[in-house]
Amino acid sequence: MPLDEQFLEELPNSFRDAGQRHLILRQLCKRFGEVGPGLHARIKALEGRRLAEFGLNVLEFTSLDDAARWGDANASQTRGG
């Protein structure tokens, strides 16, 4: 296993999730402008696998509304990783 993958495996999930959230929010802001408090809260509630899935879907969003719809559709599944 490459050193960078090993490092990520050993990193506590909370730190990994926080880093992913930060990157996702920066990407959304750069592409679409300021992220509103509702969407920001939804992103902060995501963890583990759901957060990673959201991060991949960011590439397909054409607006912040798309991101919000994804959050709404996946709200019942925010916990888990």
N, C-alpha and C positions, 0 to 999 in steps of 0.2 A: 504494500500500500504506500503510495507516495506520501511524503512528509506532510504536505498541506492537507491531504485527506485525513491522515492520522490526527493532525491537530484539530480539525473540525469535529472528528468523532469524539475527541476527549473534551471538547468545549461544552460546558453546561448548556442544556437546551434553552434556558432563559436568555443567555447571552447570544446564542445563535439566532433565536427568534427576534431579539431586539435589533440585531444587525440587519436581519432581513426586512423588518418593518421600516427601519430607517432608510434603507436603499429603495424600497418600494415607494415610500412617501416622496423621496427625492425625485424618483423617476416620474411619478404622477405630476408633481409640481412642475417639473421641467417641461413635460409634454403638454399639460392641460391648464396649468396655473394653480392657484391656491386650492388646496383640498379643504372642503368644509368640515366643520366639527363632527357632523354625523358620520360621514365616511371615515374620517380620521379615527373615530371611536370604534367603528366596525373593524378597521384594519388592526387597531391595537388589541382587539379581542381575539384575533386569529392566532392560532398556535400550530406548531408542528407541520404536519402534512397539509392542512388546509391553508396555512400561510404560504407554504411552498407552491401550492396549486394556484393561489391568488397571484403570486409573483410571476408565474409562467403566463397566466392569463393577461397580465398587464400588457404584454406584447400585442395582444389582440384588441384591447379596448380602443375605441375611437373617441371616447369622451369620458368625463367623470361619471356621467349617468350610467355608462356601461359598467364601470367599477361598482357603483352603488347597486345596480341590478344584480351583479354577481354576488355582492355581499348579502342582499336580500334573499336571493335564491339559496344561499348556503348558510344562512344564519343559524339554522337548527343544528348545523354540523361544525360549529366553530371550534369546539374542543376536540383534541385528539392529534396524535402525532406519531 
